[in-house]
Amino acid sequence: AYSACITASHNPADYNGIKVFIEGGRDADEIITEKIETQISTLTAQDVKSVDFDQAVEDKLIEIINPMNEFVDS
């Protein structure tokens, strides 16, 4: 399973982006990120779909986590 973290930066907007993680919470390697970049570069605005946030949570497309719980418990 992969996960993505959408990031912002205190630097110029060109530094904003996503971070992709693989099993075990490791950063995705260059081969994986290049494949993702290639697929993304073929998308158009019409390819992007939207979904209601609450519905996405209900459908388990989005998982809301509170990392503070694990931090406090450890």
C-alpha positions as CSV (number, residue, x, y, z in Angstrom):
1,A,0.0,0.0,0.0
2,Y,1.2,3.5,-0.8
3,S,0.3,6.7,0.8
4,A,0.8,10.3,-0.2
5,C,1.5,13.4,1.9
6,I,0.6,16.7,0.3
7,T,3.2,19.3,1.4
8,A,3.5,23.0,1.4
9,S,6.7,24.9,1.8
10,H,7.8,28.2,3.3
11,N,9.8,28.5,0.0
12,P,8.4,29.6,-3.3
13,A,5.4,27.6,-4.7
14,D,7.6,25.6,-7.0
15,Y,8.8,23.7,-3.9
16,N,5.3,22.5,-3.0
17,G,4.4,19.0,-3.9
18,I,3.7,15.5,-2.7
19,K,5.7,12.9,-0.9
20,V,5.0,9.2,-1.7
21,F,5.5,6.5,0.9
22,I,5.6,2.7,0.4
23,E,5.2,-0.1,2.8
24,G,6.8,0.5,6.2
25,G,6.6,4.3,5.8
26,R,9.7,4.4,3.6
27,D,10.1,7.1,0.9
28,A,9.3,5.7,-2.6
29,D,12.4,5.2,-4.6
30,E,13.2,7.0,-7.9
31,I,11.8,4.3,-10.1
32,I,8.4,4.4,-8.5
33,T,8.3,8.2,-8.4
34,E,9.3,8.5,-12.1
35,K,6.4,6.1,-13.0
36,I,4.0,8.2,-11.0
37,E,5.3,11.4,-12.6
38,T,4.9,9.9,-16.1
39,Q,1.3,8.9,-15.4
40,I,0.5,12.3,-13.9
41,S,2.0,14.2,-16.8
42,T,-0.6,12.5,-19.2
43,L,-3.6,13.7,-17.2
44,T,-5.8,16.6,-18.2
45,A,-8.2,18.7,-16.1
46,Q,-11.1,16.5,-17.5
47,D,-9.4,13.4,-16.0
48,V,-9.5,14.8,-12.5
49,K,-12.5,13.6,-10.6
50,S,-13.9,15.1,-7.4
51,V,-15.7,13.3,-4.5
52,D,-17.5,14.6,-1.5
53,F,-15.1,14.5,1.5
54,D,-17.5,12.8,3.9
55,Q,-18.5,10.2,1.3
56,A,-14.8,9.5,0.6
57,V,-14.2,8.9,4.3
58,E,-17.3,6.7,4.5
59,D,-16.1,4.7,1.4
60,K,-12.6,4.4,3.1
61,L,-10.9,6.3,0.3
62,I,-9.6,8.7,3.0
63,E,-8.4,7.6,6.4
64,I,-8.3,10.3,9.1
65,I,-5.5,9.7,11.6
66,N,-4.3,11.5,14.6
67,P,-0.6,10.8,14.9
68,M,-0.5,12.5,18.3
69,N,-2.2,9.4,19.8
70,E,0.7,7.1,18.9
71,F,3.2,9.7,20.0
72,V,1.6,10.2,23.4
73,D,1.1,6.5,23.9
74,S,4.8,5.7,23.2
